[in-house]
């Protein structure tokens, strides 16, 4: 091929809507010398048979942002690229059968309003007025989203492709990638049967082929892509005269219905219906050797299995009796890829330099426009406009074996519209990573949650407590856990508590020049040998990338400790610019951590015959022997009381846990820890500590040293922001909450205007109040300012507190 491109900035593998959107957005950012490879025709995978719904609804702030952007892009795309498209923004009505569903809708409504989407709550009567064929007698309420609708998947993909081509990008159809080779300078050669293409970056946008494509990158540090494939069916009815008449009379299509408690959508398709169920009795595909994925499944479907969805079809006919007047014209049954949490993979490919992923989209049409924007920002700018941790491929680590992916995919599909309650833990794919003392905590009544694959105790039940899954189906604060959390917090306040914390991310950094290099990476200073402190990393905009505890052993020897879920994210942050001669190693799975904290902790350790200096001050660390067992004692406490973290090798943890609990320490869980840290104003990773906020907005100015000589990333941006003043300010609020506390991204109001958002919230058992941490307009971040926090539709009075901990403001207890 004379016009075959042998060089490109980026090669994208996969020609569905996400691949073409990525190419289009790269070209929009000026990177026009990019190439997309498609093994067949564009749209040959899941895009081809997709129903084409384009909702904005989500209870995730970042996913809603991404989907909102898609609707805005698609609305003007046809005119921009001169390619006609069928895009119907009909609006949608979501049906609520319960108070809990109303609360979920109210939360999404508030988030939508904040993003400029005019969602509103309707009564069942209003829904009937706008959808005369709908039965509403058993509904509690309805959410109306005016931006929802549907689009032709092939047309929008071809429109994005045309736009990319018009700007100079190239698309090679019938050109599968056959392999990749990484050169010494970490750039790439992508191999095809038609020739090789040298490029700076590669993108896996392979849809349900993404795992197969991912295997090409394993020699260069890659891993098996965490995904599986589900069957998804939707049926089309024959044409219905009443619908045709309704369109003629009103001049518009019917809104799309989502009966989320039954688990289906129902939308007008021409003058008939498209019914798409997400049935609990679902079926995975290509999950065993007898059912291997074929080499090419382009433009293919599976045999229909309508018996599996019969109950949902019957329910939909009762909801809209008009459906019963029409027969089924066709059933579409095609493959849909699923990641273990149902969200796509967008961002840096874990472990592989200059490679990215934009794959495993369950709702690719709705998210495709926004996904292309996000991916192009990752590649060109090195960061994204919105914090996109929700889709970052590094949110998964080494626990996502195929069994886990298969179990979670089936679970997510069968619960596609389920409510994600704050105390609910999904049961599939559990026990992938267990603490050395797991059986001990289990025997003490631990009720577990999953943190980066690790089972950690959320709370400790006593005999007779309800630990059923059903008991967690509430947005409310109260439940069987509430009294136990209170007791656990009081034990930490009054005596000694112990929390087993498996999976703390732990990296060892050493080598000549390590300290100087680290000074150039972090915004602030480093501790002296024998001490530790918090260090922060910002991006070029001065926004918060991550927080680590930095423990210094010698001049050039450090242990960096960070959140469990941050393991791969933070390791890559350190590794990316690591100079030759420095060593960075991950010891997360070799060590255990226990928080031992409370005013009587020193007495407890003394009683165990501890060979350590228990008078050593706050933020010190030392090698020690406790109850005859070696460990490291770290004088710090996320709970805000006198205490230590006890770090030890796995083989030593059982002896230490036995001795410490035997001496009277009461086990407490993650729920209690969250309450305790809120009372101290301590930030949580990817909630309060997010790249949506700058270091200064986040109230972290004391961790920034602008006068140090090192030109750390974001220094210039932080200097500029300091001169101009911040637009937002971090606040702690006491909220006059009712039965529920403020979840992440609850709207904060002042005089009828949204002025900020919460970043986390919960009940403080030591101060007996509902607490929210959040970001507000800078002029309102003043102690005593009265605001309102909208919690599941209810506006609750809130007061800005002093810029200090609510509990023990002078930190006298933890420094005792």
C-alpha angles and dihedrals in degrees: 000000000000093000095045108132111235095181133041140156092231133013115200117200110208134045106215124112093285094051093048092044090052091051091047094050093046088054091047088057090053099263096122097151093082130120133211120204120203122182092211132000122325111275093022093134131051091325090067097060098029116129090227102228115164110197126167095198117119137136088219113089094211095045091050089050091052094047093044089054090052092056091049092048095047092048091065102025099093092057094041096054097025095240119129117234137180103233117160118188095193097155122235139240120214114202122224120202097176145038089248091056090049088054091052091050092049090054093050090046091056093048090048092052090050089055093046098260110134097220115163140183117246132195116238087254092058090050090053091051091055096038109034094182093059125106108220105166095112100040127113094199147314137243115219119202111186094193097058121105145110139281136192103260095208093048096049090047092051090046091054089046092051091048091051093047092048089057092051105267119135130229120195113196123196088024111117119191107244098188147326134238124197116216125218092263089056094251120125147243113205113202125215133165088251095053144293127291121205113210144162097230138022126204126202104213093153101137110204089356091059095104091053091049090047091061088069089067098050095094088059098052101286130140136211108286107249103238147103137192129250132194111243121189132191128173132215122212129213118263118289119210094211091060092050089050092048091054092049092049099044100027093228143080123258116266117258114259123217114187093190097176090058091035112238143100124223121194138168112262109190099309096331136058138276111205118192117184129190097204124196088221089067133154133227121209136207091019102128141035093262090057104039121170109261119239090249127017096166116157092355134129137192128244112279119254104192094164088071092061099035096111092053092047090053091050092049090052089054090049092048107021090186087077090068091065092066136062128227112267098186144347121218116205114177143150121278119184119228132196114206093265096036093248123113130251111248122162143034115000106243114253096001125102118229094001126116140187130222102165149102095065115174090181099030098156094052093043100032098090094049092041092059090051092049094047094048089052091050092053102038102032102025091233140053130242091237126037102261102184088129089073101026108127089222091069085087122062136175099317096075099097117161093264089057093047092049094049094047094044092056090045094050094046093050089049098038094139097031120133115250102221117197096241097038121108119194111235103215123096097017134157095036092136123025132187117239086247096044094118090050094053090043090055089053092057102266116177105202140218129189121249115177088333094309121121109231127176111254093184139339118248125207128213110295096022115133108243096167122132089240091061090065095056095106139094088211129107095231124082139113089298098057099080091042093051089050091052092047092051091048091052089055090046097047108024132351133316130187127206122189105217110186120182101035102162108246127184130179117216121186145143137099109307095019093126095050092047091049091050087059092051102049129063096230142026135302127242125249120254110287092027138083139204142172117273127191133208120206132190127236090280092055091251124144113270099168148323125232135181106235114207114188120206100169140347093291103014122094141165113212115201124190143160118306093239091049094064101113095027095055097038089056091047089059096038097048096075099022110144122229111270096038122104124217118181134173116230098167096122096043099059136055128207130207126185110218109183145154138092093283096050095105091053090049092054092045089054090054092058094249115193095212141098101261091181090065110126137249114296095019127124134197142173108254147167118234119186088346093306125114118237143136119259115210116192100222137100130196086196095066098239135103104290154117138234109231111212119189144154113270094251090060100047100084092056092048095046091049092050096046096046089043089057090058108273111147116225114240132181144224094272091059091045090053090053092048095049092048090058088056095045091240112164124238121220116260091002107062091003102060137139087239085081136054123234090253095046088051091058091247099124091121088065092056122086108191091171096062115104096233114100098222120186111280095018095124092046092050091048090052093047091049090054095046097038131243122281094210134033132206114240141180113220133197105212128202088223125173121213095325134058125222114276125208113296098016110159119254115211137198123181093343095311129106105241103168148332140252118250096194140346146180146136121300108215095189093052096031095228143107110256131196129185115205154142122258138173106291096244090057096052090096123121112257096025111142116224138158127242116205108221114185091328098319120107110220127192113251133183127208110238131214115281092261138077116295089217116056095351094194093048090235094142098053093044094047 
